[in-house]
């Protein structure tokens, strides 16, 4: 059950990261809220500006120098391939970095990062993701 334990721990950590970002957003947009329960399109919504936010965490990037950008899970499009979010925000263990989704896609097209297949912690199915050097991806941030 190590996989399940890891998944639960990562889920709780992800929710903490989302709530910290939400508190920051609410300082400017007090009506912003977190989507309750499972909702694959995005994590946060800001009604004052009609924008949605997907929150990602890649604290391992401090060690690897890469950000993982998922595009497929279990043979089906996922994450960046299917997102309905206006913005993606990555927590890398040190800071939050904001991107509009088109800028992430532009980075992939322009820099041709490594595409990998692997089974993530807590997963039982294979995912495909780009490994993008953090310093390259961050050049495309807002």
KOLDOBA-461716 format. One record per residue (C-alpha): x, y, z; residue number from 1. Coordinates in steps of 0.05 Angstrom, whole numbers, always signed. Layout:
<pts>
<pt><c1>X</c1><c2>Y</c2><c3>Z</c3><nr>NUM</nr></pt>
...
</pts>
This chain:
<pts>
<pt><c1>+0</c1><c2>+0</c2><c3>+0</c3><nr>1</nr></pt>
<pt><c1>+60</c1><c2>+46</c2><c3>-7</c3><nr>2</nr></pt>
<pt><c1>+29</c1><c2>+73</c2><c3>-71</c3><nr>3</nr></pt>
<pt><c1>-37</c1><c2>+91</c2><c3>-37</c3><nr>4</nr></pt>
<pt><c1>-1</c1><c2>+123</c2><c3>+22</c3><nr>5</nr></pt>
<pt><c1>+41</c1><c2>+165</c2><c3>-27</c3><nr>6</nr></pt>
<pt><c1>-21</c1><c2>+185</c2><c3>-66</c3><nr>7</nr></pt>
<pt><c1>-58</c1><c2>+208</c2><c3>-3</c3><nr>8</nr></pt>
<pt><c1>+3</c1><c2>+246</c2><c3>+23</c3><nr>9</nr></pt>
<pt><c1>+13</c1><c2>+280</c2><c3>-45</c3><nr>10</nr></pt>
<pt><c1>-61</c1><c2>+297</c2><c3>-50</c3><nr>11</nr></pt>
<pt><c1>-61</c1><c2>+330</c2><c3>+18</c3><nr>12</nr></pt>
<pt><c1>+3</c1><c2>+369</c2><c3>+0</c3><nr>13</nr></pt>
<pt><c1>-29</c1><c2>+390</c2><c3>-66</c3><nr>14</nr></pt>
<pt><c1>-90</c1><c2>+416</c2><c3>-29</c3><nr>15</nr></pt>
<pt><c1>-46</c1><c2>+456</c2><c3>+18</c3><nr>16</nr></pt>
<pt><c1>-9</c1><c2>+487</c2><c3>-41</c3><nr>17</nr></pt>
<pt><c1>-76</c1><c2>+505</c2><c3>-74</c3><nr>18</nr></pt>
<pt><c1>-102</c1><c2>+537</c2><c3>-10</c3><nr>19</nr></pt>
<pt><c1>-39</c1><c2>+580</c2><c3>-1</c3><nr>20</nr></pt>
<pt><c1>-45</c1><c2>+605</c2><c3>-73</c3><nr>21</nr></pt>
<pt><c1>-120</c1><c2>+617</c2><c3>-64</c3><nr>22</nr></pt>
<pt><c1>-105</c1><c2>+661</c2><c3>-4</c3><nr>23</nr></pt>
<pt><c1>-56</c1><c2>+702</c2><c3>-45</c3><nr>24</nr></pt>
<pt><c1>-107</c1><c2>+710</c2><c3>-102</c3><nr>25</nr></pt>
<pt><c1>-162</c1><c2>+729</c2><c3>-53</c3><nr>26</nr></pt>
<pt><c1>-123</c1><c2>+790</c2><c3>-30</c3><nr>27</nr></pt>
<pt><c1>-138</c1><c2>+821</c2><c3>-98</c3><nr>28</nr></pt>
<pt><c1>-200</c1><c2>+780</c2><c3>-117</c3><nr>29</nr></pt>
<pt><c1>-238</c1><c2>+763</c2><c3>-53</c3><nr>30</nr></pt>
<pt><c1>-291</c1><c2>+721</c2><c3>-89</c3><nr>31</nr></pt>
<pt><c1>-240</c1><c2>+671</c2><c3>-116</c3><nr>32</nr></pt>
<pt><c1>-253</c1><c2>+600</c2><c3>-94</c3><nr>33</nr></pt>
<pt><c1>-227</c1><c2>+529</c2><c3>-97</c3><nr>34</nr></pt>
<pt><c1>-268</c1><c2>+478</c2><c3>-135</c3><nr>35</nr></pt>
<pt><c1>-293</c1><c2>+425</c2><c3>-86</c3><nr>36</nr></pt>
<pt><c1>-282</c1><c2>+351</c2><c3>-100</c3><nr>37</nr></pt>
<pt><c1>-254</c1><c2>+321</c2><c3>-163</c3><nr>38</nr></pt>
<pt><c1>-257</c1><c2>+368</c2><c3>-223</c3><nr>39</nr></pt>
<pt><c1>-206</c1><c2>+356</c2><c3>-277</c3><nr>40</nr></pt>
<pt><c1>-215</c1><c2>+422</c2><c3>-315</c3><nr>41</nr></pt>
<pt><c1>-182</c1><c2>+468</c2><c3>-263</c3><nr>42</nr></pt>
<pt><c1>-172</c1><c2>+478</c2><c3>-188</c3><nr>43</nr></pt>
<pt><c1>-189</c1><c2>+551</c2><c3>-174</c3><nr>44</nr></pt>
<pt><c1>-237</c1><c2>+601</c2><c3>-204</c3><nr>45</nr></pt>
<pt><c1>-235</c1><c2>+677</c2><c3>-201</c3><nr>46</nr></pt>
<pt><c1>-305</c1><c2>+703</c2><c3>-216</c3><nr>47</nr></pt>
<pt><c1>-284</c1><c2>+777</c2><c3>-215</c3><nr>48</nr></pt>
<pt><c1>-244</c1><c2>+766</c2><c3>-279</c3><nr>49</nr></pt>
<pt><c1>-276</c1><c2>+701</c2><c3>-304</c3><nr>50</nr></pt>
<pt><c1>-211</c1><c2>+663</c2><c3>-303</c3><nr>51</nr></pt>
<pt><c1>-193</c1><c2>+592</c2><c3>-281</c3><nr>52</nr></pt>
<pt><c1>-128</c1><c2>+567</c2><c3>-251</c3><nr>53</nr></pt>
<pt><c1>-96</c1><c2>+498</c2><c3>-251</c3><nr>54</nr></pt>
<pt><c1>-46</c1><c2>+490</c2><c3>-194</c3><nr>55</nr></pt>
<pt><c1>+14</c1><c2>+443</c2><c3>-205</c3><nr>56</nr></pt>
<pt><c1>+68</c1><c2>+423</c2><c3>-157</c3><nr>57</nr></pt>
<pt><c1>+137</c1><c2>+397</c2><c3>-176</c3><nr>58</nr></pt>
<pt><c1>+180</c1><c2>+404</c2><c3>-115</c3><nr>59</nr></pt>
<pt><c1>+227</c1><c2>+351</c2><c3>-142</c3><nr>60</nr></pt>
<pt><c1>+247</c1><c2>+403</c2><c3>-196</c3><nr>61</nr></pt>
<pt><c1>+293</c1><c2>+433</c2><c3>-143</c3><nr>62</nr></pt>
<pt><c1>+335</c1><c2>+370</c2><c3>-151</c3><nr>63</nr></pt>
<pt><c1>+324</c1><c2>+352</c2><c3>-224</c3><nr>64</nr></pt>
<pt><c1>+320</c1><c2>+422</c2><c3>-255</c3><nr>65</nr></pt>
<pt><c1>+261</c1><c2>+397</c2><c3>-296</c3><nr>66</nr></pt>
<pt><c1>+187</c1><c2>+411</c2><c3>-293</c3><nr>67</nr></pt>
<pt><c1>+141</c1><c2>+353</c2><c3>-312</c3><nr>68</nr></pt>
<pt><c1>+85</c1><c2>+373</c2><c3>-360</c3><nr>69</nr></pt>
<pt><c1>+36</c1><c2>+315</c2><c3>-368</c3><nr>70</nr></pt>
<pt><c1>+0</c1><c2>+306</c2><c3>-434</c3><nr>71</nr></pt>
<pt><c1>-27</c1><c2>+235</c2><c3>-430</c3><nr>72</nr></pt>
<pt><c1>-50</c1><c2>+185</c2><c3>-377</c3><nr>73</nr></pt>
<pt><c1>-68</c1><c2>+112</c2><c3>-389</c3><nr>74</nr></pt>
<pt><c1>-65</c1><c2>+122</c2><c3>-465</c3><nr>75</nr></pt>
<pt><c1>-114</c1><c2>+181</c2><c3>-463</c3><nr>76</nr></pt>
<pt><c1>-101</c1><c2>+256</c2><c3>-470</c3><nr>77</nr></pt>
<pt><c1>-96</c1><c2>+290</c2><c3>-402</c3><nr>78</nr></pt>
<pt><c1>-70</c1><c2>+351</c2><c3>-366</c3><nr>79</nr></pt>
<pt><c1>-41</c1><c2>+400</c2><c3>-416</c3><nr>80</nr></pt>
<pt><c1>-76</c1><c2>+364</c2><c3>-474</c3><nr>81</nr></pt>
<pt><c1>-145</c1><c2>+372</c2><c3>-443</c3><nr>82</nr></pt>
<pt><c1>-141</c1><c2>+431</c2><c3>-395</c3><nr>83</nr></pt>
<pt><c1>-195</c1><c2>+482</c2><c3>-394</c3><nr>84</nr></pt>
<pt><c1>-157</c1><c2>+527</c2><c3>-346</c3><nr>85</nr></pt>
<pt><c1>-135</c1><c2>+597</c2><c3>-368</c3><nr>86</nr></pt>
<pt><c1>-73</c1><c2>+595</c2><c3>-325</c3><nr>87</nr></pt>
<pt><c1>-27</c1><c2>+542</c2><c3>-297</c3><nr>88</nr></pt>
<pt><c1>+13</c1><c2>+559</c2><c3>-235</c3><nr>89</nr></pt>
<pt><c1>+72</c1><c2>+516</c2><c3>-213</c3><nr>90</nr></pt>
<pt><c1>+97</c1><c2>+510</c2><c3>-141</c3><nr>91</nr></pt>
<pt><c1>+168</c1><c2>+487</c2><c3>-146</c3><nr>92</nr></pt>
<pt><c1>+181</c1><c2>+484</c2><c3>-72</c3><nr>93</nr></pt>
<pt><c1>+207</c1><c2>+556</c2><c3>-71</c3><nr>94</nr></pt>
<pt><c1>+158</c1><c2>+599</c2><c3>-109</c3><nr>95</nr></pt>
<pt><c1>+94</c1><c2>+601</c2><c3>-150</c3><nr>96</nr></pt>
<pt><c1>+105</c1><c2>+615</c2><c3>-224</c3><nr>97</nr></pt>
<pt><c1>+46</c1><c2>+635</c2><c3>-269</c3><nr>98</nr></pt>
<pt><c1>+36</c1><c2>+615</c2><c3>-341</c3><nr>99</nr></pt>
<pt><c1>-20</c1><c2>+623</c2><c3>-391</c3><nr>100</nr></pt>
<pt><c1>-33</c1><c2>+555</c2><c3>-423</c3><nr>101</nr></pt>
<pt><c1>-15</c1><c2>+579</c2><c3>-493</c3><nr>102</nr></pt>
<pt><c1>+55</c1><c2>+599</c2><c3>-469</c3><nr>103</nr></pt>
<pt><c1>+68</c1><c2>+529</c2><c3>-442</c3><nr>104</nr></pt>
<pt><c1>+48</c1><c2>+500</c2><c3>-509</c3><nr>105</nr></pt>
<pt><c1>+91</c1><c2>+551</c2><c3>-545</c3><nr>106</nr></pt>
<pt><c1>+151</c1><c2>+531</c2><c3>-502</c3><nr>107</nr></pt>
<pt><c1>+141</c1><c2>+458</c2><c3>-521</c3><nr>108</nr></pt>
<pt><c1>+136</c1><c2>+475</c2><c3>-595</c3><nr>109</nr></pt>
<pt><c1>+197</c1><c2>+521</c2><c3>-595</c3><nr>110</nr></pt>
<pt><c1>+244</c1><c2>+481</c2><c3>-550</c3><nr>111</nr></pt>
<pt><c1>+225</c1><c2>+408</c2><c3>-566</c3><nr>112</nr></pt>
<pt><c1>+235</c1><c2>+381</c2><c3>-495</c3><nr>113</nr></pt>
<pt><c1>+244</c1><c2>+307</c2><c3>-479</c3><nr>114</nr></pt>
<pt><c1>+179</c1><c2>+267</c2><c3>-480</c3><nr>115</nr></pt>
<pt><c1>+180</c1><c2>+210</c2><c3>-428</c3><nr>116</nr></pt>
<pt><c1>+133</c1><c2>+154</c2><c3>-408</c3><nr>117</nr></pt>
<pt><c1>+132</c1><c2>+132</c2><c3>-335</c3><nr>118</nr></pt>
<pt><c1>+87</c1><c2>+111</c2><c3>-277</c3><nr>119</nr></pt>
<pt><c1>+83</c1><c2>+167</c2><c3>-226</c3><nr>120</nr></pt>
<pt><c1>+82</c1><c2>+159</c2><c3>-151</c3><nr>121</nr></pt>
<pt><c1>+14</c1><c2>+133</c2><c3>-129</c3><nr>122</nr></pt>
<pt><c1>-6</c1><c2>+116</c2><c3>-200</c3><nr>123</nr></pt>
<pt><c1>-16</c1><c2>+47</c2><c3>-231</c3><nr>124</nr></pt>
<pt><c1>-20</c1><c2>+71</c2><c3>-303</c3><nr>125</nr></pt>
<pt><c1>+31</c1><c2>+101</c2><c3>-349</c3><nr>126</nr></pt>
<pt><c1>+33</c1><c2>+175</c2><c3>-363</c3><nr>127</nr></pt>
<pt><c1>+69</c1><c2>+214</c2><c3>-418</c3><nr>128</nr></pt>
<pt><c1>+99</c1><c2>+280</c2><c3>-400</c3><nr>129</nr></pt>
<pt><c1>+150</c1><c2>+330</c2><c3>-425</c3><nr>130</nr></pt>
<pt><c1>+210</c1><c2>+343</c2><c3>-381</c3><nr>131</nr></pt>
<pt><c1>+224</c1><c2>+416</c2><c3>-391</c3><nr>132</nr></pt>
<pt><c1>+285</c1><c2>+450</c2><c3>-361</c3><nr>133</nr></pt>
<pt><c1>+258</c1><c2>+497</c2><c3>-309</c3><nr>134</nr></pt>
<pt><c1>+301</c1><c2>+555</c2><c3>-331</c3><nr>135</nr></pt>
<pt><c1>+274</c1><c2>+547</c2><c3>-402</c3><nr>136</nr></pt>
<pt><c1>+201</c1><c2>+540</c2><c3>-383</c3><nr>137</nr></pt>
<pt><c1>+205</c1><c2>+599</c2><c3>-335</c3><nr>138</nr></pt>
<pt><c1>+225</c1><c2>+644</c2><c3>-393</c3><nr>139</nr></pt>
<pt><c1>+153</c1><c2>+634</c2><c3>-417</c3><nr>140</nr></pt>
<pt><c1>+121</c1><c2>+653</c2><c3>-351</c3><nr>141</nr></pt>
<pt><c1>+77</c1><c2>+715</c2><c3>-340</c3><nr>142</nr></pt>
</pts>
